[in-house]
Amino acid sequence: MTRKGAKKLTGITLATLPSYRGYIFVFFSEATLRLCAGSSLEDLKGQNVGDVVKKVNECIAEEIESIRGRGGDPCTRAPLPLTGNDPKEKMNICYAHKVLTEVIGGSSPETLTLPPALSLEFAEFVRSFMGPGKAKRDLFTVSEDVLALAVIGAHILQAYRGVNGEYGYVYIDVVPHEFVRVKARDVQRAVKRVTRVIAERGGSVASVLLGIAATASLILGDMAREIVKKDGHVIANYIRISRTGNKVMLKGFDSVDIIQLIKILRASGTSRATYVLLRSYPPEEFNNLRRFVDVLSQNLLKFQSFRKPIYIYEILRFLTSEELNREGLQYYRKKNEKSLGWSEIVTRLRGLARLVL
């Protein structure tokens, strides 16, 4: 029962979704639109909203078949950590596909309370709307097609699950989006692979961001130069969510414009060497290598912001370490003509000196 005089919020629909930008469930929804339909939240207000929903539905139908082709079951796996209060039967991409198919066919979507798994921010932001005996998220209801977009987005962006009790999601948002409309899914798949390896081996957030930048630099190629010319951005979004008991918590949400970091990697000729380092992030027994990768990551992020030569000198000095080079030769071995061995990685990383000479 709502307190007398309190304002009851209306349900969130596709048409009103842009008004809620900034919430996690909207973030996942917009990622779905970008990666599956090349559209934005604003397109949900237009006359072509039906076409946008059809593209998303075709996209997730292909993903479902791809998972089944690999022997998986997409209908039993939730892309988010769930609580006992989440509608588990609705939190998978098969149900999302079913909802969108019915909406395309002319059915009106049902409305439900925003599930706890997607209500991460609401404990702080809706306190003034509360009535007695009511959960905060209960005042926010969403149509099932909105929920479908969010669940699909969580699935597409999920890089890992259950690593140290957390789920990780990464998303590259390029502005203007037209530059990567064709390559958007390729970039997304590649950064997910790199992020998963780094997270599984206990790497830092800085290492994840550098891995994303190196991967994007290689795939975007000369498009990166055009993005800079248009005063564009390449936003790396890295989200960590965990469940504690019956609560889902946001452990971290880093959103960094890495276009300058991409420029640094390209100008120094170190994109591929950096990618190889992070794609095969060293395990715990290679302590010196792990410290070097962390120093490289932290210092390049600092150099991106402050442009002080000391950050580059620290990297170059570390490259002279006997212990580092002994571990590097042992771990990074050349496997074929296209791969890089440790000696080639070091030679390329020395190109960072161009940035301060």
Secondary structure, DSSP 4 states (H G I P E B T S, - for coil): -PPTTPPPPPPB-TTTGGGGTTSHHHHHHHHHIIIIIS--GGGGGSTTHHHHHHHHHHHHHHHHHHHHHTT--TTS--SS---TTS-GGGSSHHHHHHHHHHHHTTPPPPEEEPPGGG-TTHHHHSGGG--TT--GGGG-EEEHHHHHHHHHHHHHHEEEEEETTEEEEEEEEEESGGGGTTTHHHHHHHHHHHHHHHHHTT--HHHHHHHHHHHHHHHHTTHHHHHHHTT-EEEEEEEEEEEETTEEEEEEEEEEE-HHHHHHHHHHT-HHHHHHHHHT---TT-HHHHHHHHHHHHHHHHHHHH--HHHHHHHHHHTT-HHHHHHHHHHS---STTS--HHHHHHHHGGGGGGT-
